[in-house]
Amino acid sequence: MCAAPPEVALRELIQNAQDAVLARQTLQPDFPLGRVEIRLTRTDGDWFLEVRDYGTGMDEDTLVHGLLDFGTSGWSATSVRNRLPGLADGGFRPSGRFGIGFFSVFLLGDQVELITRRYDASLADARRLTFDGPSHRPLLTPVTGQGWVPEGTTVRVRLRISPYAFKGLFNRTDDERLAQLAQRLVLENAVPIHTWEPGAAEPEILPPFSLATGSPEEVFDRLYPPQAAKGRAGEEKFRLRMRDDFVSRATEVRDDRGRRIGLAMLWSSMLHQGQRDFPGTVTVNGFLSDISVSFAGYLAGQPSRASRDKAVLVAGRDQMREWMRTQEQRLRDAGLFDDSLQLELAYTLHCACHPLADDIAFALTSQGVLRLPEVREWARQRDEVFVGFGWPLTWRTRPPELNHRLSGERVRIPDNCVFICQYGFASPLSEVFPSTVHRDAAYEFARDHVTLTWQKHWWRMSDDLYGLFVRALCETWSCSLESLLAPLERRDWSDSIDVDDESLGPVPGYRFRRPPTS
């Protein structure tokens, strides 16, 4: 498994800090300091990241039995609930994981200091917790000689590498600023977040925002902030065009109680190839968990692993299928659902709305694109069909054509050749609509065959676009699956064909011959 990026630690610290502020606001509704502060400083050549909140703070018992007890979630621990009566009755619902989230700080560095004072405790009750790495025993001491210790908690870590270095804290930002990093990680927040750049006299403030209630314009701007102020006028012009497209095409995803759990439009990275990236965001409790080119906008998720950098969608399959159908219709209504986009989205739509609609192109021949009814007419005129796999050819969709892998020049293919345009689609949609859902159950017995029998191969391909084509071929030629696939097995699945450009060499694929009629 890949190591989690260092930004995961900052996300967890912000989430814990926000929870602490919200908990205090539950206990003290008139509490005036409801904010989270993030600072980046440099001292004697070392970089330090500091996250501070003015929330509930912690006493010694909470530190020991909540924060340092890695096996508990902190806020749900009995000792913590008993020491902060009124939280549950006040409707407080934490989004972070307290101790588990805190220990992610070691992604950033080994030397960590935490200073905390409970909101209703005296200065004498303030505590300092210091670490010299996660494998060493932490040191818990009173805070003496420190002067005023504010209520709440401050976490300070010496960064292992510069935030500006490769794989540093700013590795996934465009402008290497805390404000941008915070906005990337925090898609919605209930309290203001103040970020202090190195040497800054004033903070930049990320105001509270709700994805669930924001307008399409507001959601787009929060996910994809303006670029003009950064000297990127060309990018901002394109962003505004994208914004208009999002406002007109994005549709909501709602849960069973009618709450918005997504606002997104179906996406294809091919549609805007070479332009600025606008990936979709999967959020967990309003914080960034994952990104995807399957869509633009946001979809709410829940974590699928401890680092919470991967998530599965909250929405179920039926809810996402309805969203997919709505998106397809909006593409049609907008006049965008041309041959190119159909080829790019065919596999996605086939998996989600099985089977693929008859009027959607999914294959290429020397004569152009093919749809399912056209496959039947095309195959009826031929006694032999070759299904190519692409390489060493490459194929593209804008415009739809086959090209030489090196020169990029268009390549002419034989009249009986067809290439299935099966673009794989990215998570999380691929996890909602897994490729195995629609496999032919009658052939499941073959999946454990020790060799690639024709039955096993059909079971594997029966749910994808290749399977769709083979079914159409059987229907057109009035033949069985065995009559088409068993000869391939006997040839060890090793057919190939030559095209007009000899420098390409043989193109692999499957040669299907019309079986003789009895």
Buried (B, 14 or more C-beta within 10 A) or exposed (E): EEEBBBBBBBBBBBBBBBBBBBBBBBBBEEBEBBBBBBBBBEEEEEBBBBBBBBBBBBBBEBBBBBBBBEEBBBBEBEBBEEBBEEBEEBEBEBBBBBBBBBBBBBBBBBBBBBBBBBBBBEBEBBBBBBBEEEEEEBEBEEBEEEEEBBBBBBBBBBBBBBBEEEEBBBBBBEEBBBBBBBBBBBBBBBBBBBBBBEEBEEBBEBEEBBBBEBEBEEBBBBBBBEBEEBEBEEBBEBBBEBBEBBBEBBBBBBBEEEEBBBBBBBBBBBBBEEEBEBBBBBBBBBBBBBBBBBBBBBBBBBBBEEBBBBBBBBBEEEBBBBBBBBBBEBBEEEEBBBBBBBBBBBBBBBBBBEBBEEEBBBBBBBEEBBBBEBBBEBBEEBEEBBBBBBEBBBBBBBEBBBBBBEEEEEBEBBEBBBBBBBBEBBBBBBEBBEBEEBBBEEBBEBEEEEEBBBBBBBBBBBBBBBBBBBBBBBEBBEBEBBBBBBBBBEEEBEBBBEBEBEEBEEBBBBBBBBBEEE
